[in-house]
Amino acid sequence: GINAEYTINQSLRHLCSKSFCCSAPSMEGDKPAKAHRSPHSGAKADKKKAFKKKKKGVDGEKSHNPRAFTFSGGYKTLEKAARRKMDIDAKKTRMPTADRASEEPPPYVVVVHGPPQVGKTTLIKSLVKHYTKHNITDVSGPITVVSGKQRRLTFFECPNDLQAMIDLAKVADLVLLLVDAKFGFEMETFEFLNIMQTHGFPRVMGVLTHLDLFKDSKTIRKTKKRLKQRFWTEIYDGAKLFYLSGQTHGRYPKNEVHNLSRFISVLKFRPLTWRSAHPYVLIDRFEDITDPELLRQNERADRTISMFGYVRGTAFKPQQRVHIPGLGDFSMKDITSLDDPCPLPNKEKKRTLNEKERLLYAPMANVGNVMYDKDAVYINIPDQHVHFTKKSLLVGDKAKEEEEPAAAVTGHDVQSDSEAEQGEGEKMVRTLQDLQSSMDERLRGSQFQLFKHSAPIRNEDYDPEEEEDGVSEEEDEDESEDDEEDSDGEEEEEEE
């Protein structure tokens, strides 16, 4: 009996804990039922509000308040805001640098550095081919190209010499560090990085080459990741690193070179304080203008050298002392402004450059059609375009000139097979070049014979002035005879 009573009590408690709602029909005198209350929040309420605003023509989108919703985008937005705050703080701590470049700034110096056999020459050839559509065979000295409407670039291959590294680190605006992916970083790379830290650190971009030597894609990914982390440790986190795979016809792939060239063309260079305050020149070419007679008398006489290049930094002054690395300090005799050998295109709004505006200036690499010297201008014409000039007059190897026949037949050069195939007009021009006398002299000595046994009529026997005098005398006599006849006829008429 006790267990049954306990079970009933538990059941009653369980039933009493539940709430029952019973609605009975309203009787007279009771309060009316509550009216329906529409929801003011929630998905249904938002949907109705948007429908009403759309019906009235009001935009239902919420206006974004950046201060109220700073981190609404997640961790990426938080990272972006934190980076922007750090950039603002860094700008406050630095002094603003004034860019003293002229309206047409000189070409930016791009130094290509790397250990031997890493692909420096191939990279310069590929970049020049991309910018100018020209093929260069000899990469020596500075090579200037027009890369855009307002930008020119001067590529310079850095040799594996400590003095050359020091000199180029002083003038470089951008450094392309080439690294052999198969071997890794070498001692020359670390030496050049230390030199750049001493002379003012320019912009640096890394380029990994010889990636085609890896046969496994997994090994390539691991190598790229390892070298990228090492490169970031030496430069800074986030430094640009490009990858160049195998070569085709002595050039790197077009799409990889295109990505590298596009990044170089839009890169912003920070002007260094010391360079902006001092004038300096990267010599494109030089010429020895010393008097040959003075050198004949004394081979160790002082030389007079004329140097050509773009002035960077501030302006030079006459009689200013300059320092030439490896030679010492010298005084300039004079400064002359010449025409720009690689000018910028016109200022018309264009998306791309046409073929005529893709200029290339590389005097030490024997590339370019026009060369400006101190007292002369040289025009280079390829041999395949020379049609009217004789080969003996062209500047070439002495061996080639000795191979050509030196004998002359009837005052003309011996014709080669190519000359024999020339047209009639080219032959006439070359014949006129062989004349030893002028046209007037040849006419004075000319003669012709009317009959077979008659004496020849020479030009010397013919005097046009005497003939004109004789003709005028005969005309006067005829006129006087006509006048006499007219007067006699008038007299006879009068007598009749």
C-alpha angles and dihedrals in degrees: 000000000000094000092049092050090050092052092050092050091052090051092050092050090051092052093046091053090063119079120225123201116202122181119201127190113273114259127208111282095027123119117267120255118266118264121246113273115211115223117257097196138033137059095305093050092049091049092052093047092051091049092052093048091048090051091052092046096249119138108247098201118113118244110242113235108200093201095050095043102036098144100029092121096062129238093335092060090046091051091048093050092048091050091049091051090051091050091052091049091048091051090053092054095050128075114240110252119220117225105222095184118129126244089272103039119205118257116286113246113238112190117201108206133177145120121286119292094014097119107265096139092045091051093052091048091050093049093047090049090051095048102038107016088234127129115221122193102185118051105195130138126354117334115201122198135173106243099174147348093286104018139075127183131206114203118204126181111221113222122219094261126116094221092050090049091053093048095048093045088061095057105028118118094179130018123202106203109202115204126187104233092202094054104026130214116350135200095262091061094053092045092053092048091054091048092051091051088057097049099039120290112256126194112297129199126181126222123194115206137181093045089142090073090073114087098187121069091208091057090050092054092049092047093050092050094047095048092044092056090047091048092049089051091057098041114018137292111284097024112159116259122182129195126221120190128191129330131252118200091345094307135097119248114288097233093052093047089046092056092049094047093048091053091048092049094056098036116123116224122212111223112236116227099230094048093048091054098046130055118234137166131210102211113233093185141337138211132206107227098173116140107266091216090057090051091048091056096042122015091192095055120131112274128225111218127192114204128195128202148111117287112231130188113016128350126284122238127215116263089016119155113244133186121227112197111244095012108057138233123334139173120241116235097203143334124228127190113223134188115278107262091201106031126184118254121261120283097252115131107260135157095214139010122256123231095266092055095052093094129181126197118184111143096171091050092054092245123134137058102237128047122188117211130179094265105009145039120223122205116201116210119185116241093243089060095051109100109147104036117088117242091235089064095051121099106246146122117318090227091061091048091051091051091056114085112260097196121104128217116206091340095307133103119257107265119236126211092268091049091051090058093054123115127256093259094053091049091052091051092050090047090054089052090060095057114119096193136043125255093255092053092050091049092051091057095044123112139173137196124224097194132025098248098028124108114265118254111234129199090231090063091055116082112182093197094057091047091051090051091049092049092050092050092051091050091052092051092050091050092050091050090050091051092051092051091050092051092049091051092052092051093052091051091052093051092051 
